[in-house]
Amino acid sequence: MEKITQTIYDRIDNEVYNSEGDIWWRPDSVLHLLKTSVNPCRVGYFQRHIQQLGINPQGKTALEVGSGGGILSEEICRMGFKTTGIDPSEPSLHTARNHARTSGLDIRYDHGTGEQLPYADASFDCVFCCDVLEHVRDLPKVISEIARVLKPGGVFFYDTLNRTFISKLVAIKIWQEWKRWAFMPPNLHVWEMFIKPSEIRELLAANNLEWREHRGAEPNASIPKMLGFLRKRARGEWTYADLGQNFGLVESGDMNIFYMGFAIKNM
Ligand SMILES: C[S@@+](CC[C@H](N)C(=O)[O-])C[C@H]1O[C@@H](n2cnc3c(N)ncnc32)[C@H](O)[C@@H]1O
């Protein structure tokens, strides 16, 4: 795939993650939807494959690249992995560390970027990178760093947004730009940074990672129903917490908007 230019990267608002205070675990915040609306789908998918691959997480090491406030890292830790999260945002790391402490979870959180992971080669049994690949400055470097820190035979689990006409309409126009329905801050996502499944597969192959599967996920409501939910939120009749209770992703064969997948590092 073509490299993301500086002009395109300048448009994405990754500063959102540096906001002060807890922007992740308050039920009425937009990022909490990662827990209520995205986690059930992606965690279920990853857990199923971890089981099918015969991986017993006890005593195994896992890294989450772009761990934010720890919404996914905590689930990885609960599966039994010795878990590390890494993120460039200090305020998010602060929230993640506090939340893990109050949840009684032993997670190590480090400061850094996916482009330059501060870990030795072959350090982790599994690496997760979810809802992050479409945010990074240098995607090929991030994939090569993930491949480097994975042990041979280790598994890379990911999810991201696809770059299609439908994802532009739904994830950019409806979710972000058209005020009638929008529930995300403008420029949280930039469509040009979305990644086609074929592009990920090319990068995986170039980094000695054997691609195994892609699986789509789509909103659990028809488009008219989803628009109704989002309209209630935009009008102030519903909070983000209400939205999170009613609206979420479910696995499907449709990869037009969102997809998950995994790959195994060759021995
Ligand atoms: C949508 S959040 C996802 C957080 C977490 N993975 C989850 O799903 O709950 C995107 C995260 O990517 C982080 N991020 C942005 N650029 C990054 C980079 N180059 N390397 C690693 N993380 C990055 C942000 O700081 C933010 O925490």
Ligand as a Chemical Component Dictionary entry (heavy atoms), coordinates in Angstrom:
data_LIG
# 
_chem_comp.id                   LIG 
_chem_comp.type                 NON-POLYMER 
_chem_comp.pdbx_formal_charge   0 
_chem_comp.three_letter_code    LIG 
# 
loop_
_chem_comp_atom.comp_id 
_chem_comp_atom.atom_id 
_chem_comp_atom.alt_atom_id 
_chem_comp_atom.type_symbol 
_chem_comp_atom.charge 
_chem_comp_atom.model_Cartn_x 
_chem_comp_atom.model_Cartn_y 
_chem_comp_atom.model_Cartn_z 
_chem_comp_atom.pdbx_ordinal 
LIG C1  C1  C 0  -9.050 4.104  19.347 1  
LIG S1  S1  S 1  -7.791 4.048  20.571 2  
LIG C2  C2  C 0  -7.718 2.296  20.873 3  
LIG C3  C3  C 0  -7.290 1.953  22.272 4  
LIG C4  C4  C 0  -7.258 0.449  22.597 5  
LIG N1  N1  N 0  -6.478 -0.285 21.656 6  
LIG C5  C5  C 0  -8.665 -0.116 22.642 7  
LIG O1  O1  O 0  -9.105 -0.643 21.608 8  
LIG O2  O2  O -1 -9.333 -0.018 23.670 9  
LIG C6  C6  C 0  -6.307 4.362  19.628 10 
LIG C7  C7  C 0  -5.042 4.364  20.490 11 
LIG O3  O3  O 0  -3.903 4.340  19.607 12 
LIG C8  C8  C 0  -2.881 5.109  20.200 13 
LIG N2  N2  N 0  -1.889 5.450  19.153 14 
LIG C9  C9  C 0  -1.913 6.474  18.276 15 
LIG N3  N3  N 0  -0.801 6.434  17.493 16 
LIG C10 C10 C 0  -0.080 5.357  17.894 17 
LIG C11 C11 C 0  1.165  4.782  17.486 18 
LIG N4  N4  N 0  1.879  5.312  16.491 19 
LIG N5  N5  N 0  1.603  3.690  18.120 20 
LIG C12 C12 C 0  0.862  3.122  19.123 21 
LIG N6  N6  N 0  -0.304 3.624  19.546 22 
LIG C13 C13 C 0  -0.783 4.717  18.941 23 
LIG C14 C14 C 0  -3.620 6.283  20.801 24 
LIG O4  O4  O 0  -2.861 6.969  21.779 25 
LIG C15 C15 C 0  -4.867 5.590  21.376 26 
LIG O5  O5  O 0  -4.667 5.206  22.711 27 
# 
loop_
_chem_comp_bond.comp_id 
_chem_comp_bond.atom_id_1 
_chem_comp_bond.atom_id_2 
_chem_comp_bond.value_order 
_chem_comp_bond.pdbx_ordinal 
LIG C1  S1  SING 1  
LIG S1  C2  SING 2  
LIG S1  C6  SING 3  
LIG C2  C3  SING 4  
LIG C3  C4  SING 5  
LIG C4  N1  SING 6  
LIG C4  C5  SING 7  
LIG C5  O1  DOUB 8  
LIG C5  O2  SING 9  
LIG C6  C7  SING 10 
LIG C7  O3  SING 11 
LIG C7  C15 SING 12 
LIG O3  C8  SING 13 
LIG C8  N2  SING 14 
LIG C8  C14 SING 15 
LIG N2  C9  SING 16 
LIG N2  C13 SING 17 
LIG C9  N3  DOUB 18 
LIG N3  C10 SING 19 
LIG C10 C11 SING 20 
LIG C10 C13 DOUB 21 
LIG C11 N4  SING 22 
LIG C11 N5  DOUB 23 
LIG N5  C12 SING 24 
LIG C12 N6  DOUB 25 
LIG N6  C13 SING 26 
LIG C14 O4  SING 27 
LIG C14 C15 SING 28 
LIG C15 O5  SING 29 
# 
